[in-house]
Amino acid sequence: MQSSALDTTTQIVTSHHSETAHGHHAHPDHRIFGIIVFLVAEAMIFMGLFIAYLTFRAVAPVWPPEGTPELELLLPGINTIILISSSFVIHNADTAIKKDDVKGMRMWFAITAAIGAVFLAGQLYEYFHLEFGLKTNLFASTFYVLTGFHGLHVFFGVILMLGVLWRSRKPGHYSSTSHFGIEAAEIYWHFVDVIWIILFILLYLLK
């Protein structure tokens, strides 16, 4: 009697564990959705900054204010081309890992991180050579806030890619069936690129 009850209990527990494990594996992965929600929140912050800039521009009698040196287009234009090209480069990393090509993924991620660093270096060079400062006028203040906030996102993107490269040192950490970190970094980097395109149009092209 006790043996029968014990066997029944064992079967129930085993069945429960089996269902739990099955449910765990069958449960959808919401991490990418979480990344998208995070980026939507970041996009709303940028949207607020864009609206503020456009409002300042609309109500000002002259924009940029008189006496503001004109922005050079050459370096920012090169920086824009560099950053846009990096989106295609990082996509190659995602394509490589889906073929279980870890070495290829590392190469493309390393190149993308280097491109991000070059972009930041170009932005710092521009800052050091601008003829206006943060407190010169309203245009100067909004320029530094917008480009600086975006630059911070680029910096975090480079750190994120370096983190992926560091974790890829562990054999089997990334594969064709397990590559969330790579996809998350790619989505984030595309977001950074799109934001910069909007910034470039607002700050450099609209007169």
N, C-alpha and C positions, 0 to 999 in steps of 0.2 A: 504493500500500500504506500509506504513512505517512498519506496523506489519509484513507483509510478508517478507520484506527485512531484518528486524531484526531477524526473525526466520531462514531465510536462512543463515545469517551471523553467528548466534549461532550454526547452524549445521556444518558449515565449521570449525569454531574454535574448536568445540567439536571433530569433525573428525580428525582435525590436532593433537590435544592433544592425542587422542586415538592412532593415528599412531605413534606419537613420543614415547609415553609410550611403545607401542608394540615393536617399534624398539629398545628401550633401553633394554628391557628384552631379546629380541632376539639377541642382539649384543653379539658376542662371548667374553669370558673373556680372555684377553691377558696377565693377570698378571703372570701366570706361564711361558708363553713365555718370558716375561721380566726377570724373575728370571734366566731362562736358558741362555739368552743373557748375563746377568751380570756374570754368572759363566763361560761362555765361555771366557769373557774378563779376568777374574781372572786366568783361566787356561792358557791363553796366557802369562800372567806375570810369572806364575810358569814355563811355558815351556822355557821362556827366561832364567830364573835362572838355570834350569836343563841343558840347552845347554851350558851356561857359565861354569857350574861346569864340565861337560863332556869335554869341550874344555881345561880347565885348567888341567884336569886329563890326557888328551891325549898328550899335549905338554910338560908336566913336565917330566924330566928324571926319577924322583922317586915320587910316589904318594901313600900315603901322604909324604910330605917332610921328610927327615931324622930327627930323633929326636922327631917326633910327637908321643905322647903316643897312644897306641892302644885303640880304643873305646871298652867299655864293652858292651856285648850283652844282659845280663840278664835283666836289667831294661828297656831298649828300647824294648826288645822282649815282656816283660810283658805289657808295655804301648801299644804296637801294638795290642796285643790280646784284651786288654781292649777297645781300640778305635774301632776295627772291630766289637766286640760284641755289641757296642752301636748302630750300624746301624740296627741290628735286634731288639734291644729294642725300638728304636724310630719308627720303622715300626709298632710295636704293637700299638703305640699311634694312628697312622693313621687308622689302622684297627678298633680300638675301637671307634673313633669318627664317622666313617662311619656306625656304629651300634648305634649311638646316646648315646654312653657310655662316657659321659664327665668325670666322675670320673676315669674311666680306662685310658682315654687319659691323664689326669693330672698325674696319677701315673707313667705312662711310660715316660712322658716328664720329670718329676722330677728325675726319675732314670737316664735318659740319661744326664740331666744337671749335676747330681752328678758324673757320669762317666767322663764327660768332665772335670770337676774340678779336679778329681783324676789324669787324664792324664796330666793336666797342672802342678799339684803338682809334679808328677813324673819327668816331664821335668825340672822344676826348681831345683829339687834335683840333677838331673844329671848335670845341669849347675854348681851348687855349688861344685860339686866333680870332675869336669873335671880337668885334669892336664895341660890344655892349655887355653889361653885367646883369646879374639877377634882378637888381633894383633900379635899373636904368629907367624903365617905364613898364606899362601894363603888358605890352607885347613881349618884351624881354622876359618878364616874369612867367607869362604863360608858356613861352617857348621853352624855357628851362624846365618848367614843371612837366610839360607834356613829353619832351624828349628824354628828360631824366627818368621819369617814371617808366617809360618804355625801355630805356637802357637797363633799368633794374630788372625788368622781365627778361631781357636778353641775357643778362648775367646769370640769373637763376636757371635759364634754359641751358646755358653752357655747363653750369654745375650739375644739372640733372643728367646731361649726356655723359659727363665724366663719371657720375655715379653708376650709370648703366655700364660703362666700360669697365669700371672697377668690379662690379658684380659679375660681369661676363667672364671673369677669370676663373670662376668656379665651373668645372666641367658639368655640362648639362643644365646649367642654370637657365639658359635661354635656348629655345628650340622652336621648331615649327608648330608645336602644340602648346608652348608656354613662352609667351613673349609680351606680356602685359606692359612691362616697363618700357619696352621699345616703342610700342604703339602709343603709350601715354606721352612719351617724350616727343614723338612725331606730331601728335595732335597739338600739343602745347606749342611746338615750334612753328607750325602753320599759323596758329593764332597770333603769335608774335609778328610774323611776316605780314599778315593782313593788317594788323594795327599800324605797322610802320608805313604801309602804302597809304593808308588814310592820313596819317600824320604828314607824310611827305607832300601830299596834295594840299592839305590845309595850310601848312606852314611855308612851303617853298614855291608852290605853283600858283595858288590863288593870290592875286594881287589886289 
